[in-house]
Amino acid sequence: MYNRKKPIEEIPEENTKIWTCESEGCNSWMRDNFAFDHVPTCLVCHTPMVSGERMLPVLVNTTGEMKSLKKGAPAV
């Protein structure tokens, strides 16, 4: 019998540096290579974030190093 469903493709994952919110009630986090500051603050509750690692799907940030951009300047 013919099955139209395509086989599920495995998404490659790697250990990725992330920032997680310190606040107990907040579950916010972001990838390090998408952060604008060297030590970012949470965009949800405005508390400091702590560095960590998580197994995540591989993503490539094509805009380069976000931390080297000046604040207010467009990321071209």
Secondary structure, DSSP 8 states (H G I E B T S, - for coil): ------------EEEEEEEEE-STT---EEEGGG-SSSS-B-TTT--BEEEEEEEEE----TT--GGGS-TTS---
